[in-house]
């Protein structure tokens, strides 16, 4: 069997040299298809995410594996083939993770900067003149591109594979990306070893400081809201909100409000989130809530808030955030002194992520249907374009 494989390797290399465009096309198609396969059958999620990490191990150990292939099969891998394979990994990775970030991004916040950067990176990876003639020759920029892609892949893959909560995922992703990228950057410098060591140390400290500062701008890739509502009461039998409020008066407010949410998370993930109730931008209340991943409809929870400030008029926001203040979504409603006849807006339609959800103390699961993630993408596109 080994001899047969050895005989096929030169033929495969000849085909890839003859049709090099097939490799990036495969990377683009398989990366995008992987996301939908994950969502159609969640058991594939860990396998696909693990495959992404194995691909990155190849890039990290490229020189060692290239020598091994030459020794085992007697074939030298041509540099253009290695370049196309690196492009394939970049494309496959970016088009796998972008749908996760697209759904989880609150587009009216700073998170759009990071996700927009991923869109630009994906565009560069599929345009050969940009990738090979502009990006690849500029080694510092190419390695930064490499590190950014790896960082984003880890943010998505680690919660799926190892069920790491968002806070730990961010730390591990940053650490691994720096550990792999910075030595490569230093190796491009023609300085002495101690000078390169200083450069690595300074860059690591600077990147870490920046990453910690901009963490609220990073979408939690594997957490997103599927159903939300601020309601005057909850149907205990259906475990669902009876209505959805956007405009209420003070009297109704002081009777109490329910905040209801359904959060999609990977199977096996246990995560603590917080619900920050803000009036005109000022923090009023911050309530913890533990969620568990794995339900196709998302983890359903609600809270009942009664204690509101005496002066509660104005615009309210309820921010759903992780322990490290990464925004999952925002729900908005307004409190007025008195409503005109028929002024209360009740809607049984599900709110989308541009007004994402509030919560508070008690939690419970529910059986309401939720949108599949690819349907959520289509709804998100509608909400942006409207």
C-alpha positions as CSV (number, residue, x, y, z in Angstrom):
1,X,0.0,0.0,0.0
2,X,2.9,2.4,0.8
3,X,4.4,1.7,-2.6
4,X,1.1,2.5,-4.3
5,X,0.9,5.7,-2.4
6,X,4.5,6.5,-3.2
7,X,3.7,6.0,-6.9
8,X,0.6,8.3,-6.8
9,X,2.4,11.2,-5.1
10,X,4.3,12.4,-8.2
11,X,1.1,12.1,-10.3
12,X,-0.8,14.2,-7.8
13,X,2.0,16.8,-7.7
14,X,2.0,17.0,-11.5
15,X,-1.8,17.6,-11.6
16,X,-1.5,20.3,-9.0
17,X,1.2,22.0,-11.0
18,X,-0.8,21.8,-14.1
19,X,-4.0,23.1,-12.5
20,X,-2.9,25.2,-9.6
21,X,-6.1,27.2,-9.5
22,X,-8.0,24.1,-8.3
23,X,-6.3,24.3,-4.8
24,X,-7.6,27.8,-3.8
25,X,-11.0,27.0,-5.4
26,X,-11.2,23.9,-3.2
27,X,-10.2,25.9,-0.1
28,X,-12.9,28.5,-0.8
29,X,-15.7,25.9,-1.4
30,X,-14.8,23.5,1.4
31,X,-14.4,26.3,3.9
32,X,-17.9,27.7,3.2
33,X,-19.5,24.3,3.0
34,X,-17.9,23.3,6.3
35,X,-20.0,25.9,8.2
36,X,-23.3,24.6,6.8
37,X,-22.3,21.0,7.4
38,X,-21.6,21.9,11.0
39,X,-25.0,23.5,11.4
40,X,-26.9,20.8,9.7
41,X,-25.3,18.1,11.8
42,X,-23.6,19.4,14.9
43,X,-21.7,16.1,15.5
44,X,-19.5,17.2,12.6
45,X,-18.5,20.4,14.3
46,X,-15.6,18.9,16.4
47,X,-14.2,17.0,13.4
48,X,-14.2,20.0,11.0
49,X,-12.8,22.3,13.7
50,X,-10.1,19.7,14.4
51,X,-9.3,19.5,10.7
52,X,-8.8,23.2,10.6
53,X,-6.3,23.0,13.5
54,X,-4.4,20.1,11.8
55,X,-4.1,22.2,8.7
56,X,-2.5,24.9,10.8
57,X,-0.1,22.4,12.3
58,X,1.0,21.6,8.8
59,X,1.8,25.3,8.2
60,X,3.7,25.5,11.5
61,X,5.8,22.4,10.8
62,X,6.1,23.0,7.1
63,X,9.9,22.7,6.8
64,X,10.0,19.5,8.9
65,X,7.1,17.8,7.0
66,X,8.6,18.9,3.6
67,X,11.9,17.1,4.5
68,X,9.9,14.0,5.6
69,X,8.0,13.9,2.3
70,X,11.3,14.1,0.4
71,X,12.7,11.2,2.5
72,X,9.7,9.0,2.5
73,X,8.5,9.5,-1.1
74,X,11.6,10.7,-2.8
75,X,9.8,13.8,-4.1
76,X,10.7,17.5,-3.4
77,X,7.6,19.6,-2.9
78,X,7.8,22.5,-5.3
79,X,7.6,26.0,-3.6
80,X,4.6,27.1,-5.8
81,X,2.7,24.1,-4.5
82,X,3.5,25.0,-0.9
83,X,2.4,28.5,-1.6
84,X,-0.9,27.3,-3.0
85,X,-1.5,25.0,-0.1
86,X,-0.9,27.8,2.4
87,X,-3.4,29.9,0.4
88,X,-5.8,26.9,0.6
89,X,-5.6,26.8,4.4
90,X,-6.1,30.5,4.7
91,X,-9.2,30.4,2.4
92,X,-10.7,27.3,4.0
93,X,-10.2,28.7,7.5
94,X,-11.5,32.2,6.7
95,X,-14.6,31.0,4.9
96,X,-15.3,28.5,7.7
97,X,-15.2,31.1,10.5
98,X,-16.7,34.1,8.8
99,X,-20.3,32.9,9.0
100,X,-19.8,32.4,12.8
101,X,-18.5,35.9,13.2
102,X,-21.2,37.3,10.8
103,X,-24.0,36.0,13.0
104,X,-22.5,36.9,16.3
105,X,-21.4,40.4,15.4
106,X,-23.5,43.4,16.6
107,X,-23.1,45.5,13.5
108,X,-23.9,48.9,15.2
109,X,-20.9,48.5,17.6
110,X,-17.1,48.4,17.3
111,X,-17.3,44.6,16.6
112,X,-17.9,45.4,12.9
113,X,-14.2,46.5,12.7
114,X,-12.8,43.1,13.5
115,X,-15.4,41.2,11.4
116,X,-14.9,43.6,8.6
117,X,-11.2,42.9,8.8
118,X,-11.9,39.2,8.4
119,X,-14.0,39.9,5.3
120,X,-11.1,41.9,3.8
121,X,-8.6,39.1,4.7
122,X,-10.9,36.6,3.0
123,X,-11.2,38.8,-0.1
124,X,-7.4,39.1,-0.3
125,X,-7.0,35.3,0.0
126,X,-9.1,34.6,-3.1
127,X,-7.6,37.2,-5.4
128,X,-4.3,35.8,-6.6
129,X,-2.7,39.2,-7.6
130,X,-3.4,40.6,-4.2
131,X,-2.3,37.5,-2.3
132,X,0.9,36.5,-4.2
133,X,2.1,39.9,-5.6
134,X,1.1,42.3,-2.9
135,X,0.7,40.3,0.4
136,X,3.3,37.4,0.2
137,X,6.3,39.6,-0.8
138,X,5.8,41.8,2.3
139,X,6.8,39.2,4.9
140,X,5.8,41.2,8.0
141,X,2.4,41.9,6.5
142,X,2.0,38.3,5.4
143,X,2.9,36.9,8.8
144,X,0.5,39.4,10.4
145,X,-2.2,38.1,8.1
146,X,-1.2,34.5,9.0
147,X,-1.4,35.3,12.7
148,X,-4.8,37.1,12.5
149,X,-6.3,34.2,10.6
150,X,-4.9,31.7,13.1
151,X,-6.3,33.8,16.0
152,X,-9.8,33.9,14.5
153,X,-9.7,30.1,13.8
154,X,-8.8,29.4,17.4
155,X,-11.6,31.7,18.7
156,X,-14.0,29.5,16.8
157,X,-12.5,26.0,17.1
158,X,-11.5,25.9,20.8
159,X,-15.0,26.2,22.2
160,X,-16.3,23.6,19.7
161,X,-13.5,21.1,20.3
162,X,-12.6,21.6,24.0
163,X,-15.8,23.4,25.3
164,X,-13.7,26.3,26.5
165,X,-15.7,29.3,27.8
166,X,-15.2,32.6,25.9
167,X,-12.8,34.1,28.5
168,X,-10.4,31.1,28.4
169,X,-10.7,30.8,24.6
170,X,-9.6,34.4,24.1
171,X,-6.5,33.9,26.3
172,X,-5.5,30.6,24.7
173,X,-6.1,31.8,21.2
174,X,-4.0,34.9,21.7
175,X,-1.2,33.0,23.4
176,X,-1.0,30.3,20.7
177,X,-1.2,32.8,17.8
178,X,1.6,34.9,19.4
179,X,3.8,31.8,20.1
180,X,3.5,30.7,16.5
181,X,3.7,34.0,14.7
182,X,6.3,36.1,16.5
183,X,9.2,33.6,16.1
184,X,8.5,33.6,12.4
185,X,8.6,37.4,12.3
186,X,11.9,37.4,14.2
187,X,13.4,34.9,11.8
188,X,12.9,37.3,9.0
189,X,15.2,39.8,10.7
190,X,19.0,39.7,10.0
191,X,19.8,40.9,13.5
192,X,21.6,39.0,16.3
193,X,19.7,36.5,18.4
194,X,19.5,38.8,21.5
195,X,18.2,41.6,19.4
196,X,15.5,39.3,17.9
197,X,14.6,38.2,21.4
198,X,14.1,41.8,22.5
199,X,11.9,42.4,19.4
200,X,9.8,39.3,20.2
201,X,9.3,40.4,23.8
202,X,8.4,44.0,22.9
203,X,6.0,42.8,20.2
204,X,4.4,40.2,22.5
205,X,3.7,42.9,25.2
206,X,2.4,45.4,22.7
207,X,0.1,42.9,20.9
208,X,-1.2,41.6,24.3
209,X,-1.9,45.1,25.5
210,X,-3.8,45.9,22.3
211,X,-5.7,42.6,22.4
212,X,-6.9,43.1,26.0
213,X,-7.9,46.7,25.2
214,X,-10.0,45.8,22.1
215,X,-11.5,42.6,23.5
216,X,-15.0,44.2,23.8
217,X,-14.8,44.7,20.0
218,X,-14.3,41.0,19.4
219,X,-17.5,39.1,18.7
220,X,-17.9,35.8,20.7
221,X,-17.8,33.7,17.6
222,X,-19.7,30.7,19.0
223,X,-22.4,32.5,20.9
224,X,-25.3,34.2,19.3
225,X,-29.0,35.0,20.0
226,X,-31.8,33.2,18.3
227,X,-34.8,34.6,20.1
228,X,-35.3,37.7,22.3
229,X,-38.1,39.7,23.9
230,X,-38.8,42.2,26.7
231,X,-42.2,41.2,27.9
232,X,-44.8,42.2,30.5
233,X,-45.3,38.5,31.4
234,X,-44.2,35.0,30.6
235,X,-46.5,32.2,29.5
236,X,-45.4,29.5,32.0
237,X,-46.9,26.6,30.1
238,X,-45.2,27.5,26.8
239,X,-42.3,29.0,28.6
240,X,-42.3,31.8,26.2
241,X,-42.9,35.6,26.3
242,X,-46.5,36.6,25.9
243,X,-45.6,39.9,24.0
244,X,-42.6,42.0,23.0
245,X,-42.4,45.6,24.2
246,X,-40.5,48.5,22.7
247,X,-42.4,51.5,24.2
248,X,-43.9,51.5,27.7
249,X,-45.0,54.0,30.4
250,X,-43.7,54.4,33.9
251,X,-46.7,52.8,35.5
252,X,-46.2,49.6,33.5
253,X,-42.5,49.7,34.1
254,X,-42.8,49.6,37.8
255,X,-45.1,46.6,37.6
256,X,-42.0,44.7,36.4
257,X,-40.6,43.5,33.1
258,X,-39.4,40.1,31.9
259,X,-36.3,39.8,29.8
260,X,-36.2,36.6,27.6
261,X,-33.4,35.2,25.5
262,X,-32.3,32.1,23.6
263,X,-28.6,31.8,23.1
264,X,-27.0,29.4,20.7
265,X,-23.8,27.8,22.1
266,X,-21.6,24.7,21.2
267,X,-22.5,21.4,22.7
268,X,-21.0,20.9,26.2
269,X,-20.1,24.5,26.7
270,X,-20.9,26.1,30.1
271,X,-20.7,29.9,30.0
272,X,-21.5,32.7,32.4
273,X,-23.0,35.8,30.8
274,X,-24.2,39.1,32.2
275,X,-27.1,41.3,31.5
276,X,-26.4,45.0,31.9
277,X,-29.4,47.2,32.2
278,X,-28.6,50.7,31.2
279,X,-30.6,53.9,31.3
280,X,-29.4,56.7,28.9
281,X,-26.0,54.9,28.9
282,X,-25.7,54.7,32.7
283,X,-25.3,51.2,34.2
284,X,-28.3,50.4,36.5
285,X,-28.0,46.7,37.1
286,X,-25.6,43.8,36.2
287,X,-27.0,40.3,36.6
288,X,-25.1,37.0,36.1
289,X,-26.7,34.1,34.2
290,X,-25.2,30.6,33.5
291,X,-26.0,29.0,30.2
292,X,-25.3,25.6,28.8
293,X,-24.7,24.8,25.1
294,X,-26.0,22.0,22.9
295,X,-29.7,22.8,22.4
296,X,-30.5,23.3,18.7
297,X,-33.0,26.0,19.7
298,X,-30.5,27.6,22.0
299,X,-30.5,27.9,25.8
300,X,-33.6,29.7,26.9
301,X,-33.6,31.9,30.0
302,X,-35.6,34.8,31.4
303,X,-35.6,37.1,34.4
304,X,-38.1,39.3,36.1
305,X,-36.9,42.8,37.1
306,X,-39.1,44.9,39.4
307,X,-36.7,47.4,41.0
308,X,-36.3,50.4,38.7
309,X,-35.1,53.9,39.5
310,X,-37.7,56.5,40.5
311,X,-36.6,58.6,37.4
312,X,-36.8,55.9,34.7
313,X,-37.8,58.0,31.7
314,X,-35.6,57.6,28.7
315,X,-33.9,55.1,26.4
316,X,-33.0,51.7,28.0
317,X,-30.5,49.3,26.7
318,X,-29.9,45.8,28.0
319,X,-26.5,44.5,26.9
320,X,-25.8,40.8,27.0
321,X,-22.1,40.3,27.6
322,X,-19.6,37.6,28.5
323,X,-17.4,37.6,31.6
324,X,-14.8,39.6,29.7
325,X,-17.3,42.1,28.4
326,X,-17.6,40.8,24.9
327,X,-20.9,41.8,23.6
328,X,-23.4,39.1,22.5
329,X,-26.2,41.6,21.7
330,X,-28.3,44.6,22.8
331,X,-32.0,45.0,23.3
332,X,-33.5,48.5,23.3
333,X,-36.8,49.9,24.7
334,X,-38.0,53.3,25.7
335,X,-39.9,54.5,28.8
336,X,-42.2,57.5,28.5
337,X,-44.3,59.3,31.1
338,X,-47.6,58.4,29.6
339,X,-48.7,56.5,26.5
340,X,-51.4,57.7,24.2
341,X,-54.4,55.5,23.5
342,X,-53.2,52.4,21.8
343,X,-49.6,53.6,22.0
344,X,-48.2,50.4,23.5
345,X,-46.4,48.4,20.8
346,X,-46.9,44.7,21.3
347,X,-45.4,42.3,18.8
348,X,-45.2,38.5,18.8
349,X,-42.6,38.6,16.1
350,X,-39.1,37.5,17.1
351,X,-36.7,40.4,17.6
352,X,-33.5,40.1,15.6
353,X,-29.9,40.8,16.7
354,X,-29.9,44.5,16.1
355,X,-32.0,44.7,19.3
356,X,-30.5,41.8,21.1
357,X,-31.6,40.7,24.4
358,X,-32.0,41.5,28.1
359,X,-32.0,39.1,31.0
360,X,-31.8,38.9,34.8
361,X,-32.0,36.4,37.6
362,X,-34.0,33.2,37.2
363,X,-33.5,30.9,34.2
364,X,-35.5,28.3,32.4
365,X,-35.6,26.4,29.2
366,X,-38.3,26.7,26.5
367,X,-39.6,24.8,23.6
368,X,-40.2,27.6,21.1
369,X,-38.7,27.0,17.7
370,X,-35.6,28.9,16.8
371,X,-34.0,29.9,13.5
372,X,-31.3,27.6,12.1
373,X,-28.0,29.5,11.8
374,X,-28.1,29.8,8.1
375,X,-31.6,31.2,8.3
376,X,-30.3,33.6,10.9
377,X,-27.7,34.7,8.4
378,X,-30.4,35.5,5.9
379,X,-32.4,37.4,8.5
380,X,-29.3,39.3,9.5
381,X,-28.7,40.4,6.0
382,X,-32.2,41.6,5.7
383,X,-31.9,43.6,8.9
384,X,-28.7,45.3,7.6
385,X,-30.1,46.1,4.2
386,X,-33.5,47.4,5.4
